[in-house]
Amino acid sequence: MDAEKTGKKRLRSGIPRLDHILNGGFLHNGLYVLMGPPGSGKTILTTQLCFDSIKQHGYNCLYITLTTESQNKLINHLESMGFFDADEIGKRMFFVSGRNTLSSKGLESFMELCRSSISKYQAKVVVIDGLERLEMKVIDRPEAFLDFFHDFQSFCAVAGTTCFATRTTLGSGLIVPESTVADGVVEMHMREEGPRLVRELSVHKIRGTSQLPGRHEVEITERGVVVHPRTEVQFHDPENHPQEERVRMTMGLKELDHMLDGGLWSSSSTCLLGAPGTGKTLLGCFFLVEGARQGQKGIYFGFYEPPQRLMEKCEAVGLPLKKYVDNGMIEILWQPPLEKYMDSLAEQLLEKLRKERARNRRLFVDGYEGFRSAAVYRDRLPRFLSALTNQLRVMEITTLMSLELNLFEKEMHMPQPEFGSIMENVINLRFMELGGKVHRLLTIMKTRDSDYDSSIRNFIISSAGIRLERLSSDLESTLTGDARSALQPKQGKEIHGEH
């Protein structure tokens, strides 16, 4: 049963989006184990949680360390983090070393140190850092280790204290003695994927509440730990509320809007499919500028065109993108495809869209390849795309997303097959060789819930703008990029029938 429905109080972690994974946060007065390899972020996460509890609730927090690292050294390492507040040290944030007590006097004395320190500082949040050292002290008496956990858990419940215990693991730490006693087990993962260092987090167990399953991306930034829940898990069950009446969203090119039977339906998703240089970016910007002319706000979310260069590119064909960027009708969000996480990119986009609830908003995602290059697990891409586009529909966003094809391919294929089933509309842009010149073509390959003109048009880009022209009716094989006149004799061997 969900803890929120039972009225149990939550301790929110203050870790961006971790509380979403935990369905609201940790339960008060519980005992939680956080484990992972060195460098995975355990210490940063637990201290970040403490400082947020001080800031948000005014709680006193106690950090009991069993490691060899001195308190001064630990504090020095934390000073560069945005959550750290030196003024709270010794005031509401207290550090106690339990290493010497455990080593010289044993488990019972360490338990007494924990109890007396919690009482002395009236701590509402406690961290025991270095649980593996406690286990090593009683390695020949595993029952004593579990007895400690039982007793400590009971004491925390009576004292009204929520406790977090960290454990260093050197591999899969799914089976640990205290997991049966703890109210929750969270694991931090760290591995190398090629030259890339990947950090992840998974919640194996949380009593009294549900959680988002599986591994979720983790970043350590100057702000501290940031968690990015998997997009397809966050939005696995999209809302199904009645939408406002759908309208036609014109593209800004009269001939193309006629081919689309008046434009794209609002809240739909459209794939612009084409090779580099075929005009996908310009067509997407035409879509945004047309919306701005009608008072509809738009967002350009791109990976490869810096804002200034993008606006210059549009101005070169007479498209006043800069005008609408300057007056706030269009916003450019540029994300160079560097060390980004796929779910982080989706979050940034969705959170931006949630801030404003204007009607008939437009979005152009210039380069699905930006998401693909940020993916650690490529087999996630179909589910990720489905979840993202579903969420955009729920938010009533009309979306164009470009997808790149290889240059000069004779055989047409969808490089990401999921686009064919997920996207309502597909517009194909392609090069054609004819008469020793290269031409651009535009074709509507698919629309849902609408009639459309499937004829192939010449897609012309010049300093005067963009326009569509009808092709000569005697041309064939234009979609292969190797056009020829239908009146021209076909090359090849003559085939004779039987006599």
Secondary structure, DSSP 8 states (H G I E B T S, - for coil): --HHHHT--EE---STTHHHHTTS-EETT-EEEEEE-TTSSHHHHHHHHHHHHHHHH---EEEEE-SSS-HHHHHHHHTTSTT--GGGBTTTEEEEE-HHHHHHH-HHHHHHHHHHHHHHHT-SEEEEE-HHHHHHHTTT-HHHHHHHHHHHHHHHHHHT-EEEEEEE-SS-----GGGGTSSEEEEEEEEEETTEEEEEEEEEEETTS----SEEEEEEETTEEEEE--HHHHTSS----------EE--S-HHHHHHTTSSEETT-EEEEEE-TTSSHHHHHHHHHHHHHHTT--EEEEESSS-HHHHHHHHHTTT--HHHHHHTTSEEEEE--SSS--HHHHHHHHHHHHHT---SSEEEEEE-THHHHHH-SSGGGHHHHHHHHHHHHHHTTEEEEEEEE--TT-SS---SSTHHHHH-SEEEEEEEEEETTEEEEEEEEEE-SSS------EEEEEETTEEEEEE--TTEE-GGGTB-EETTS---S-------
